[in-house]
Amino acid sequence: MTELFTRAFADDPYPAYAALRRDAPVHRTTLPSGVDAWLVSRYEDARSALADPRLSKNPDTHSRAAHAAGKVGIPGERSSGLITHLLNIDPPDHTRLRRLVSRAFTPRRVAAFEPRVQALADGLLDAFAARGSADLIHEYAFPLPIYAICDLLGVPGEDQEQLRDWAGQMIRHGARAPRGGVARAVKRIRGYLAELIHRKRSDLGDDLISGLIRASDHGEHLTESEAAAMAFILLFAGFETTVNLIGNGTRALLDPVHGAQRAAFEKSVADGDAAAQTAAVEELLRFDGPVEMATWRFAREDLVLGGPGGPGGPRIAAGEPVLVVLAAADRDGARFADPDLLDLARADNPHLGFGHGIHYCLGAPLARLEGRVALAALFRRLPDLELSADPSELRWRGGLIMRGLRDLPVSFAPLS
Ligand code: HEM
């Protein structure tokens, strides 16, 4: 079996995932943190595990101590009082909180946000367009989602640099170690959000946090700590993921082996063909998505995973962690024709990049919008864009849940 979690694996995990799908589709492994967990890698198994009520999202199903130590879940979320968020809870609490936030985070609100995302993308591009070179992670993919989510939540402009700083600390420390840096950043963000929610209560606006407060006033109550946890998870889930969509997507399009796909994307941009750009974003999510493994799940009881009619997998004991490997499932040849091929016009593409079931990504419409606008602006505005490094030399962060680049150096013809 190919070794997991090495540097070579971080650079290209797909051969190891092919081996897992073939030889050990439900595989027990020891994670770099020392925690033992089961990896689910085949598409059908992954899809059913994501919606399996026998798998809980509550970290206490596993071990409160492991959670407190930041070995499962988001480091610092327990000590910061941020654990009652959507990714850590099961029905009926999940149903109630998801309904509440869905009332505030509507597709209409997201669609109305497009001009703002466009202006953000253009503003960031303006800052380096005359230079002829840039690091697209630090100067483009990273700032765009954090400013977007801050705007949406209603973080005042003068506080956004501070949030950007803390978010940077979360990402910088987000790889396997050290966990303490993430926990510190989470604590600061928590303090800030609690204070912001408090302020908004007496001065409601048109933003998402005000929408949450309003929604909670309509019969269903949202406690102060639930509101803070909700704002936090929107920020946390909506930030690094989108950085990686823009980063991984740009890398894939700039890789010379994908020249024809890049030409097709550029044509869709020149033609203003939003449908083709939307399909392209879906394929980039499947091909090299931002979320390598879905967030933590834990067996509520002794159970066996695996599709009906299969040979039956190994027995998973109550309390054991299960990680659904989205990146492996989305390259499964049993579901996708030519799974290792980037095909922006792929018609049959029910990828799992946004998950599946009751925890399906709440921010998917916003993520799709940001991905489409950011990639289209980049390829429309920067002529002769190319990587300044060999694609194989680019460095990946090597985190467990997320898959993303540390940097993405590019050059292009400077704009005067
Ligand atoms: C959940 C992916 C962007 C908010 C999820 C899940 C995935 C995912 C895979 C399910 C996790 C699981 O079942 O364990 C992505 C990707 C994104 C993205 C690939 C970008 C390309 C966003 C954005 C927001 C957001 C922009 C909000 C502003 C959430 C929330 C959940 C979630 C709140 C939890 C939903 C629940 O548990 O009910 N996302 N996400 N995501 N995402 Fe996203």
Boltz pocket constraint, residues with backbone or C-beta under 6 A from the ligand:
constraints:
  - pocket:
      binder: B
      contacts: [[A, 50], [A, 86], [A, 87], [A, 98], [A, 149], [A, 233], [A, 234], [A, 235], [A, 237], [A, 238], [A, 239], [A, 241], [A, 242], [A, 245], [A, 289], [A, 290], [A, 291], [A, 294], [A, 295], [A, 296], [A, 352], [A, 353], [A, 354], [A, 355], [A, 356], [A, 358], [A, 359], [A, 360], [A, 361], [A, 362], [A, 363], [A, 364], [A, 366], [A, 367], [A, 368]]
      max_distance: 6.0
